[in-house]
Amino acid sequence: MTPPPHRHRFRQLALLPALALLLQAQTTPPSPADIYGPLFAAVQEARVFPDGKTFADAVPREDPQAILAAYRREKPRDKAALAAFVRRHFAVRGEDTQAKPPLRARIRELWPVLGRAPFAATPGSSALGLDSGYVVPGDRFQEIYYWDSYFTMLGLKADGQAPLVEAMIANFGDLIERYGHIPNGTRSYYLSRSQPPFFALMLDLSDDRDPALAKRRLAALIREHHYWMAGATCLDAGGACQHVVRMPDGSLLNRYWDARDTPRDESWREDRETAAKAAPRATTIVQRDLRAAAESGWDFSSRWLADPMRLETIHTTDIVPIDLNSLLWITENRIATRARALGDAATADRFEGLATRRKAAIDRYLWVAGERRFADWDRMARRATPSRSAAELFPLFAGHASREQARAVAATTRATLLGEGGLRTTGIRSGQQWDSPNGWAPLQWIAVEGLGRYGEQPLAKDIARRWVATVARTYAETGKLLEKYDVEERKPGGGGEYPTQDGFGWTNGVTAAMLERWPDLGAETPR
């Protein structure tokens, strides 16, 4: 019987060991350590995966040389950055085994996951009871937050969740009636401050036309406006009290402020440490400025820092911010419109006058004609701050910018804030989460709506396209919708006091609203 051919080969190799070794060297493929070299070593030494075999078995999503070139270019330094890099470029066992629903479908699936039932407050708990259902942002944020909720509600409306939109509006109206304002979030430790006032815009999302309810909502809007303007009655020689600032010509604008000057309950240790670094500045001043930045929603950002690289130089209460004053202009106009619809001409006239005076003050102090931009204003330095941020798009969103101002802001946005994956928050890399390279869902929407209002539709849609692609790409890689994103590298965002959160209410809402407006954005394959 003739032996099979492979037996002859084995006999020959046994007789010729040197030739066998040569053939083996020529045919054995390189191991992952051979292929990926420094990347492989970095991942294993950082223990990105508890089991070293996990990365050794990972499947590349693209050519290994392209992956190594990206590694050399990005230079991920820490474990979190390495983990994000690996998940972008490799399919990892146990993380890619289940098919993900399309992004739009996943957002719809998450509404009931993030939804919560009404509840009564428990003695000793920080949670404030609510009488209607609501949606939370997700992850560590298991209560409703004021300005987050507006952007969440955009998605709820797009997805046909009108009853839940009405329930959330009812909760916010009730909070105003109970506390005189909408707190930062529904915890007792948030009651000393609010957040950017979007209640007037929330009411625009409602389809309810009951006259009695309209009257109650108008009363709530007026009461909220009073909360922001209460400091007008106690202005002293320093020119500021509570949320109100007297400008050099005597006009009144607003700032972020907090009624307490102690460390925040939710960041007690961090605030004490920051205040200690700020000596000889008074601890109470620093702590109030930290709280005021939390009220802004931009906690934290170089917008509020004298030295953009040092959090302890925070001086939020010295700054008259463009976003807050644009939102209060909206509030004053909505009050006037609602009052006139209810036949209250005196109230309508009064608030129209307030809005007119606010716009004049904004144009005088917060528009920098020589630089063709809107800006925050430093009341101590008595000039506009140098900070360039996405906040300067709020006048376009509100609708009080002139056509010339809008064209200038559009050009600035295109030149300085547009990243590969969406709109940058600022142009400064400070390590704070409300700075570059991060982009945030609410600011994408503010930009898209504002630019669209003034006929800058190509730029508006381009921002939306870049943002949706970033969200879709990260979702494809991680299965998550995140609080913030790095819009330069199109990956999960970083910085801040806590890890990037998953959920995520306002990302879901803004992305759903954009896809509802431009369904073709969802057809693009994430790159």
MARGUNU-818681 format. One line per field, with one value per residue (C-alpha): residue number from 1; residue in three letters; x, y, z. Coordinates in nm, 3 decimals. Example, Ala and Ser with C-alpha at 12.3 -4.5 7.8 and 13.67 -1.06 7.14 Angstrom:
seq 1,2;
type ALA,SER;
px 1.230,1.367;
py -0.450,-0.106;
pz 0.780,0.714;
END
This chain:
seq 1,2,3,4,5,6,7,8,9,10,11,12,13,14,15,16,17,18,19,20,21,22,23,24,25,26,27,28,29,30,31,32,33,34,35,36,37,38,39,40,41,42,43,44,45,46,47,48,49,50,51,52,53,54,55,56,57,58,59,60,61,62,63,64,65,66,67,68,69,70,71,72,73,74,75,76,77,78,79,80,81,82,83,84,85,86,87,88,89,90,91,92,93,94,95,96,97,98,99,100,101,102,103,104,105,106,107,108,109,110,111,112,113,114,115,116,117,118,119,120,121,122,123,124,125,126,127,128,129,130,131,132,133,134,135,136,137,138,139,140,141,142,143,144,145,146,147,148,149,150,151,152,153,154,155,156,157,158,159,160,161,162,163,164,165,166,167,168,169,170,171,172,173,174,175,176,177,178,179,180,181,182,183,184,185,186,187,188,189,190,191,192,193,194,195,196,197,198,199,200,201,202,203,204,205,206,207,208,209,210,211,212,213,214,215,216,217,218,219,220,221,222,223,224,225,226,227,228,229,230,231,232,233,234,235,236,237,238,239,240,241,242,243,244,245,246,247,248,249,250,251,252,253,254,255,256,257,258,259,260,261,262,263,264,265,266,267,268,269,270,271,272,273,274,275,276,277,278,279,280,281,282,283,284,285,286,287,288,289,290,291,292,293,294,295,296,297,298,299,300,301,302,303,304,305,306,307,308,309,310,311,312,313,314,315,316,317,318,319,320,321,322,323,324,325,326,327,328,329,330,331,332,333,334,335,336,337,338,339,340,341,342,343,344,345,346,347,348,349,350,351,352,353,354,355,356,357,358,359,360,361,362,363,364,365,366,367,368,369,370,371,372,373,374,375,376,377,378,379,380,381,382,383,384,385,386,387,388,389,390,391,392,393,394,395,396,397,398,399,400,401,402,403,404,405,406,407,408,409,410,411,412,413,414,415,416,417,418,419,420,421,422,423,424,425,426,427,428,429,430,431,432,433,434,435,436,437,438,439,440,441,442,443,444,445,446,447,448,449,450,451,452,453,454,455,456,457,458,459,460,461,462,463,464,465,466,467,468,469,470,471,472,473,474,475,476,477,478,479,480,481,482,483,484,485,486,487,488,489,490,491,492,493,494,495,496,497,498,499,500,501,502,503,504,505,506,507,508,509,510,511,512,513,514,515,516,517,518,519,520,521,522,523,524,525,526,527;
type MET,THR,PRO,PRO,PRO,HIS,ARG,HIS,ARG,PHE,ARG,GLN,LEU,ALA,LEU,LEU,PRO,ALA,LEU,ALA,LEU,LEU,LEU,GLN,ALA,GLN,THR,THR,PRO,PRO,SER,PRO,ALA,ASP,ILE,TYR,GLY,PRO,LEU,PHE,ALA,ALA,VAL,GLN,GLU,ALA,ARG,VAL,PHE,PRO,ASP,GLY,LYS,THR,PHE,ALA,ASP,ALA,VAL,PRO,ARG,GLU,ASP,PRO,GLN,ALA,ILE,LEU,ALA,ALA,TYR,ARG,ARG,GLU,LYS,PRO,ARG,ASP,LYS,ALA,ALA,LEU,ALA,ALA,PHE,VAL,ARG,ARG,HIS,PHE,ALA,VAL,ARG,GLY,GLU,ASP,THR,GLN,ALA,LYS,PRO,PRO,LEU,ARG,ALA,ARG,ILE,ARG,GLU,LEU,TRP,PRO,VAL,LEU,GLY,ARG,ALA,PRO,PHE,ALA,ALA,THR,PRO,GLY,SER,SER,ALA,LEU,GLY,LEU,ASP,SER,GLY,TYR,VAL,VAL,PRO,GLY,ASP,ARG,PHE,GLN,GLU,ILE,TYR,TYR,TRP,ASP,SER,TYR,PHE,THR,MET,LEU,GLY,LEU,LYS,ALA,ASP,GLY,GLN,ALA,PRO,LEU,VAL,GLU,ALA,MET,ILE,ALA,ASN,PHE,GLY,ASP,LEU,ILE,GLU,ARG,TYR,GLY,HIS,ILE,PRO,ASN,GLY,THR,ARG,SER,TYR,TYR,LEU,SER,ARG,SER,GLN,PRO,PRO,PHE,PHE,ALA,LEU,MET,LEU,ASP,LEU,SER,ASP,ASP,ARG,ASP,PRO,ALA,LEU,ALA,LYS,ARG,ARG,LEU,ALA,ALA,LEU,ILE,ARG,GLU,HIS,HIS,TYR,TRP,MET,ALA,GLY,ALA,THR,CYS,LEU,ASP,ALA,GLY,GLY,ALA,CYS,GLN,HIS,VAL,VAL,ARG,MET,PRO,ASP,GLY,SER,LEU,LEU,ASN,ARG,TYR,TRP,ASP,ALA,ARG,ASP,THR,PRO,ARG,ASP,GLU,SER,TRP,ARG,GLU,ASP,ARG,GLU,THR,ALA,ALA,LYS,ALA,ALA,PRO,ARG,ALA,THR,THR,ILE,VAL,GLN,ARG,ASP,LEU,ARG,ALA,ALA,ALA,GLU,SER,GLY,TRP,ASP,PHE,SER,SER,ARG,TRP,LEU,ALA,ASP,PRO,MET,ARG,LEU,GLU,THR,ILE,HIS,THR,THR,ASP,ILE,VAL,PRO,ILE,ASP,LEU,ASN,SER,LEU,LEU,TRP,ILE,THR,GLU,ASN,ARG,ILE,ALA,THR,ARG,ALA,ARG,ALA,LEU,GLY,ASP,ALA,ALA,THR,ALA,ASP,ARG,PHE,GLU,GLY,LEU,ALA,THR,ARG,ARG,LYS,ALA,ALA,ILE,ASP,ARG,TYR,LEU,TRP,VAL,ALA,GLY,GLU,ARG,ARG,PHE,ALA,ASP,TRP,ASP,ARG,MET,ALA,ARG,ARG,ALA,THR,PRO,SER,ARG,SER,ALA,ALA,GLU,LEU,PHE,PRO,LEU,PHE,ALA,GLY,HIS,ALA,SER,ARG,GLU,GLN,ALA,ARG,ALA,VAL,ALA,ALA,THR,THR,ARG,ALA,THR,LEU,LEU,GLY,GLU,GLY,GLY,LEU,ARG,THR,THR,GLY,ILE,ARG,SER,GLY,GLN,GLN,TRP,ASP,SER,PRO,ASN,GLY,TRP,ALA,PRO,LEU,GLN,TRP,ILE,ALA,VAL,GLU,GLY,LEU,GLY,ARG,TYR,GLY,GLU,GLN,PRO,LEU,ALA,LYS,ASP,ILE,ALA,ARG,ARG,TRP,VAL,ALA,THR,VAL,ALA,ARG,THR,TYR,ALA,GLU,THR,GLY,LYS,LEU,LEU,GLU,LYS,TYR,ASP,VAL,GLU,GLU,ARG,LYS,PRO,GLY,GLY,GLY,GLY,GLU,TYR,PRO,THR,GLN,ASP,GLY,PHE,GLY,TRP,THR,ASN,GLY,VAL,THR,ALA,ALA,MET,LEU,GLU,ARG,TRP,PRO,ASP,LEU,GLY,ALA,GLU,THR,PRO,ARG;
px 0.000,0.138,0.169,-0.026,0.176,0.180,0.359,0.643,0.668,0.685,0.959,1.159,1.129,1.244,1.552,1.621,1.569,1.738,1.508,1.208,1.293,1.338,0.997,0.835,0.981,0.850,0.493,0.414,0.210,0.327,0.164,-0.032,0.274,0.479,0.220,0.124,0.449,0.429,0.048,0.027,0.274,0.093,-0.247,-0.118,0.095,-0.197,-0.423,-0.691,-0.851,-0.838,-0.752,-0.449,-0.588,-0.875,-0.659,-0.448,-0.770,-0.916,-0.998,-0.880,-1.150,-0.903,-0.553,-0.300,-0.066,-0.348,-0.417,-0.051,-0.040,-0.345,-0.178,0.136,-0.073,-0.312,-0.066,-0.331,-0.161,-0.376,-0.583,-0.913,-0.769,-0.612,-0.940,-1.129,-0.865,-0.880,-1.259,-1.257,-1.009,-1.076,-1.373,-1.331,-1.468,-1.779,-1.842,-1.944,-2.143,-2.492,-2.633,-2.719,-3.048,-3.017,-2.935,-3.282,-3.444,-3.207,-3.304,-3.670,-3.586,-3.414,-3.710,-3.876,-3.535,-3.474,-3.834,-3.935,-4.270,-4.398,-4.303,-4.334,-4.029,-3.881,-3.782,-3.405,-3.357,-3.226,-3.471,-3.752,-4.088,-4.260,-4.626,-4.583,-4.363,-4.029,-3.709,-3.363,-3.033,-2.899,-2.607,-2.507,-2.783,-3.095,-3.303,-3.431,-3.207,-3.346,-3.179,-3.104,-3.475,-3.554,-3.321,-3.451,-3.805,-3.712,-3.654,-3.964,-4.173,-4.006,-4.083,-4.450,-4.416,-4.638,-4.796,-4.450,-4.358,-4.671,-4.588,-4.240,-4.376,-4.623,-4.336,-4.141,-4.444,-4.504,-4.141,-4.179,-4.498,-4.331,-3.989,-4.018,-3.781,-3.675,-3.374,-3.060,-3.199,-3.455,-3.237,-3.248,-2.883,-2.969,-3.233,-2.991,-2.949,-3.125,-2.992,-3.020,-3.389,-3.554,-3.903,-4.047,-3.916,-4.049,-4.395,-4.352,-4.341,-4.685,-5.001,-5.233,-5.472,-5.673,-5.715,-5.699,-5.375,-5.236,-5.302,-5.133,-4.830,-4.803,-4.802,-4.523,-4.318,-4.355,-4.256,-3.947,-3.853,-3.889,-3.643,-3.380,-3.450,-3.498,-3.149,-3.259,-3.404,-3.077,-2.812,-2.537,-2.232,-2.068,-2.326,-2.443,-2.685,-2.795,-2.845,-2.858,-2.576,-2.599,-2.407,-2.208,-2.499,-2.742,-2.910,-2.962,-2.833,-2.792,-2.525,-2.511,-2.514,-2.589,-2.750,-2.491,-2.117,-2.030,-1.889,-2.146,-2.289,-2.231,-1.868,-1.781,-1.421,-1.340,-1.469,-1.274,-0.957,-1.011,-1.084,-0.772,-0.558,-0.705,-0.561,-0.550,-0.893,-1.171,-1.288,-1.652,-1.602,-1.441,-1.708,-1.987,-1.816,-1.794,-2.164,-2.249,-2.066,-2.276,-2.585,-2.459,-2.449,-2.091,-1.919,-1.644,-1.509,-1.236,-1.524,-1.525,-1.148,-0.904,-0.630,-0.786,-0.557,-0.634,-0.978,-0.896,-0.902,-1.275,-1.476,-1.815,-2.006,-1.792,-1.911,-2.224,-2.288,-2.437,-2.632,-2.820,-2.919,-3.039,-3.257,-3.404,-3.479,-3.675,-3.855,-3.956,-4.088,-4.281,-4.439,-4.544,-4.692,-4.878,-5.007,-5.139,-5.311,-5.488,-5.593,-5.345,-5.210,-5.039,-4.825,-4.751,-4.636,-4.418,-4.235,-4.196,-4.025,-3.797,-3.701,-3.628,-3.402,-3.225,-3.151,-3.009,-2.779,-2.671,-2.585,-2.394,-2.192,-2.201,-2.150,-1.784,-1.815,-1.441,-1.413,-1.754,-1.867,-2.094,-1.911,-1.939,-1.859,-1.629,-1.789,-1.468,-1.244,-1.532,-1.476,-1.568,-1.382,-1.146,-1.323,-1.452,-1.721,-2.034,-2.231,-2.206,-2.461,-2.737,-2.838,-2.904,-3.100,-3.302,-3.356,-3.237,-2.921,-2.922,-2.861,-2.512,-2.433,-2.561,-2.345,-2.039,-2.109,-2.162,-1.822,-1.655,-1.823,-1.706,-1.350,-1.289,-1.543,-1.625,-1.457,-1.452,-1.728,-1.940,-1.918,-1.641,-1.745,-1.451,-1.117,-0.915,-0.783,-0.794,-0.877,-1.220,-1.514,-1.680,-1.378,-1.216,-1.208,-1.549,-1.880,-2.217,-2.561,-2.735,-2.481,-2.512,-2.887,-2.847,-2.610,-2.822,-3.143,-2.975,-2.791,-3.100,-3.308,-3.080,-3.059,-2.729,-2.884,-2.577,-2.365,-2.649,-2.697,-2.321,-2.296,-2.588,-2.429,-2.097,-2.265,-2.492,-2.196,-1.998,-2.285,-2.347,-1.982,-1.940,-2.266,-2.146,-1.820,-1.950,-2.327,-2.366,-2.509,-2.292,-2.311,-2.038,-1.805,-1.458,-1.553,-1.195,-1.119,-1.489,-1.479,-1.611,-1.543,-1.327,-1.233,-1.441,-1.506,-1.649,-1.626,-1.819,-2.177,-2.394,-2.767,-2.801,-3.103,-3.000,-2.783,-3.079,-3.315,-3.100,-2.994,-3.357,-3.467,-3.192,-3.277,-3.644,-3.559,-3.301,-3.365,-3.088,-2.828,-2.900,-2.818,-2.451,-2.212,-1.996,-1.631;
py 0.000,0.339,0.585,0.912,1.208,1.389,1.092,1.134,1.502,1.418,1.158,1.409,1.676,1.432,1.359,1.727,1.920,2.236,2.248,2.181,2.478,2.697,2.600,2.655,3.007,3.082,2.960,3.044,3.367,3.635,3.649,3.953,4.059,4.048,4.242,4.511,4.546,4.859,4.867,4.505,4.569,4.883,4.710,4.411,4.609,4.842,4.538,4.680,4.335,4.118,3.818,3.879,3.629,3.866,4.109,3.831,3.692,4.027,4.065,4.385,4.596,4.732,4.678,4.632,4.891,5.147,5.061,5.107,5.439,5.555,5.440,5.639,5.943,5.938,5.816,5.698,5.740,5.584,5.270,5.436,5.583,5.249,5.068,5.314,5.282,4.901,4.893,5.131,4.922,4.563,4.331,4.196,3.861,3.897,4.254,4.205,3.884,4.032,4.225,4.582,4.735,5.038,5.362,5.511,5.192,5.179,5.533,5.431,5.126,5.344,5.571,5.314,5.219,5.580,5.645,5.670,5.661,5.936,5.897,6.062,6.191,5.965,6.133,6.159,6.108,6.385,6.296,6.546,6.376,6.416,6.373,6.274,6.041,6.158,6.057,6.067,6.121,5.780,5.616,5.825,6.077,5.912,6.229,6.483,6.776,7.106,7.193,6.829,6.764,7.009,6.827,6.490,6.611,6.695,6.324,6.222,6.446,6.311,5.957,6.021,6.034,6.343,6.222,6.192,6.541,6.677,6.486,6.637,6.987,6.930,6.831,7.145,7.368,7.201,7.259,7.631,7.644,7.459,7.626,7.944,7.808,7.488,7.349,7.223,6.871,6.702,6.662,6.872,6.968,7.128,7.366,7.655,7.703,7.653,7.579,7.749,7.848,7.639,7.618,7.866,7.651,7.334,7.490,7.537,7.155,7.119,7.076,7.149,7.442,7.441,7.811,7.734,7.543,7.822,8.072,7.851,7.803,8.177,8.234,7.977,8.145,8.484,8.338,8.179,8.511,8.676,8.421,8.527,8.899,8.909,9.055,9.380,9.486,9.450,9.585,9.759,9.965,9.651,9.638,9.280,9.091,8.731,8.667,9.033,9.259,9.634,9.720,10.046,10.228,10.118,9.843,9.503,9.169,8.835,8.598,8.248,8.238,8.003,8.088,7.880,7.926,7.583,7.278,7.104,6.796,6.587,6.705,6.796,6.670,6.806,7.155,7.171,7.072,7.330,7.608,7.519,7.571,7.918,8.080,8.365,8.398,8.331,7.972,8.082,8.289,8.000,7.757,7.987,8.027,7.647,7.623,7.899,7.711,7.408,7.623,7.715,7.348,7.404,7.247,7.306,7.519,7.768,8.015,8.064,8.054,8.345,8.096,7.840,7.566,7.613,7.538,7.724,8.052,8.011,8.337,8.250,8.515,8.789,8.690,8.802,8.507,8.532,8.205,8.292,8.635,8.499,8.244,8.512,8.721,8.420,8.391,8.759,8.732,8.412,8.570,8.868,8.644,8.424,8.720,8.890,8.566,8.562,8.925,9.065,9.359,9.526,9.222,9.176,9.536,9.516,9.205,9.326,9.630,9.411,9.206,9.520,9.661,9.327,9.304,9.658,9.569,9.246,9.433,9.696,9.471,9.112,9.180,9.242,9.422,9.437,9.058,8.989,8.762,8.740,8.701,8.675,8.996,9.024,9.278,9.324,9.381,9.573,9.406,9.101,8.784,8.633,8.296,8.166,7.907,7.748,7.970,8.253,8.068,8.123,8.464,8.290,8.016,8.279,8.492,8.830,8.845,9.069,8.919,9.067,8.928,8.585,8.578,8.671,8.403,8.142,8.226,8.209,7.878,7.726,7.852,7.788,7.548,7.290,6.957,6.637,6.493,6.797,7.132,7.186,7.341,7.583,7.613,7.547,7.211,7.263,6.911,7.033,6.851,7.165,7.246,7.110,6.841,6.760,6.821,6.805,6.728,7.046,7.272,7.085,7.151,7.516,7.561,7.369,7.552,7.893,7.867,7.730,8.021,8.264,8.074,7.897,7.558,7.396,7.458,7.355,7.023,6.967,7.000,6.759,6.514,6.517,6.477,6.189,6.011,6.044,5.911,5.628,5.529,5.517,5.325,5.072,5.026,5.026,4.971,5.289,5.639,5.871,6.199,6.366,6.291,6.384,6.553,6.569,6.196,6.093,5.880,5.894,6.228,6.273,6.515,6.632,6.512,6.171,5.909,5.959,5.848,5.608,5.648,5.922,6.148,6.457,6.269,6.043,6.340,6.556,6.266,6.153,6.508,6.546,6.213,6.306,6.624,6.467,6.091,6.061,6.127,5.781,5.615,5.708,5.433,5.539,5.569;
pz 0.000,-0.098,0.195,0.155,0.028,0.363,0.526,0.278,0.375,0.746,0.681,0.480,0.748,1.012,0.801,0.733,1.064,0.936,0.635,0.862,1.080,0.774,0.636,0.973,0.994,0.649,0.711,1.075,1.099,1.344,1.689,1.810,2.012,1.690,1.491,1.737,1.930,2.152,2.139,2.253,2.536,2.651,2.660,2.850,3.096,3.173,3.232,3.007,3.027,3.341,3.123,2.899,2.649,2.568,2.373,2.226,2.074,1.960,1.590,1.415,1.249,0.994,0.856,1.142,0.993,0.997,1.360,1.452,1.267,1.464,1.786,1.711,1.620,1.918,2.185,2.436,2.771,3.040,3.085,2.992,2.672,2.579,2.641,2.421,2.149,2.154,2.134,1.839,1.644,1.756,1.803,2.155,2.267,2.481,2.369,2.009,2.025,2.017,1.727,1.825,1.714,1.485,1.667,1.624,1.752,2.048,2.152,2.149,2.360,2.619,2.703,2.931,3.072,3.175,3.275,3.640,3.821,4.053,4.417,4.756,4.939,5.206,5.536,5.555,5.180,4.956,4.675,4.617,4.556,4.219,4.131,3.765,3.562,3.428,3.250,3.409,3.224,3.332,3.512,3.820,3.744,3.883,3.927,3.680,3.590,3.472,3.143,3.056,3.048,2.769,2.530,2.647,2.579,2.218,2.162,2.354,2.131,1.816,1.934,2.004,2.382,2.427,2.757,2.911,2.786,2.956,3.274,3.289,3.228,3.512,3.741,3.659,3.709,4.043,4.147,4.075,4.280,4.569,4.575,4.369,4.104,3.933,4.118,3.945,4.000,4.220,4.528,4.844,4.797,4.462,4.596,4.649,4.274,3.943,3.594,3.253,3.234,2.964,3.116,2.865,2.580,2.741,2.730,2.354,2.325,2.482,2.275,2.569,2.507,2.828,2.929,3.301,3.256,3.035,3.314,3.571,3.348,3.287,3.663,3.698,3.425,3.593,3.928,3.777,3.617,3.958,4.102,3.850,3.898,4.278,4.323,4.157,4.493,4.685,4.449,4.645,4.558,4.424,4.150,4.199,4.420,4.384,4.010,3.905,3.784,3.723,3.407,3.376,3.210,3.482,3.280,3.441,3.321,3.495,3.619,3.761,4.140,4.431,4.763,4.952,4.982,5.126,4.947,4.727,4.896,4.585,4.547,4.904,4.911,4.565,4.647,4.972,4.790,4.515,4.764,4.963,4.652,4.598,4.912,5.000,4.834,5.083,5.084,5.079,4.763,4.576,4.689,4.574,4.238,4.204,4.286,4.039,3.766,3.852,3.804,3.457,3.360,3.241,3.540,3.470,3.184,3.107,3.057,3.434,3.502,3.527,3.439,3.202,3.332,3.705,3.847,4.168,3.972,3.912,3.936,3.786,3.979,3.820,3.473,3.290,3.054,2.707,2.726,3.046,2.922,2.588,2.770,2.995,2.685,2.556,2.891,2.887,2.533,2.604,2.912,2.701,2.430,2.677,2.875,2.561,2.454,2.792,2.760,3.015,2.816,3.113,3.185,2.815,2.779,3.090,2.977,2.621,2.770,2.981,2.675,2.471,2.743,2.786,2.412,2.413,2.705,2.535,2.217,2.412,2.642,2.512,2.141,2.052,1.721,1.652,1.687,1.534,1.817,2.119,2.448,2.823,3.012,3.314,3.548,3.750,3.447,3.281,2.944,2.741,2.832,2.573,2.591,2.255,2.312,2.170,2.412,2.158,1.943,2.202,2.057,1.725,1.900,2.089,1.779,1.905,1.692,1.385,1.041,1.038,1.382,1.279,0.966,1.172,1.434,1.160,1.010,1.352,1.428,1.103,1.150,1.521,1.675,1.408,1.480,1.279,1.495,1.580,1.756,2.010,2.341,2.349,2.176,2.492,2.612,2.987,3.101,3.213,3.060,2.918,2.704,2.390,2.262,2.409,2.239,2.415,2.275,2.399,2.234,1.905,1.911,2.007,1.713,1.462,1.558,1.576,1.247,1.075,1.201,1.017,0.689,0.757,0.676,0.513,0.823,1.054,0.875,0.859,1.237,1.276,1.032,1.214,1.553,1.452,1.291,1.616,1.825,1.576,1.556,1.934,1.968,1.709,1.899,2.257,2.246,2.454,2.420,2.622,2.809,2.604,2.314,2.194,1.867,1.744,1.765,1.750,2.063,2.423,2.590,2.898,3.175,3.468,3.821,3.729,3.450,3.127,3.187,2.989,2.926,2.815,2.821,2.629,2.379,2.301,2.275,2.049,1.825,1.786,1.702,1.443,1.280,1.281,1.091,0.859,0.830,0.572,0.844,0.984,0.653,0.672,0.779,1.077,0.974;
END
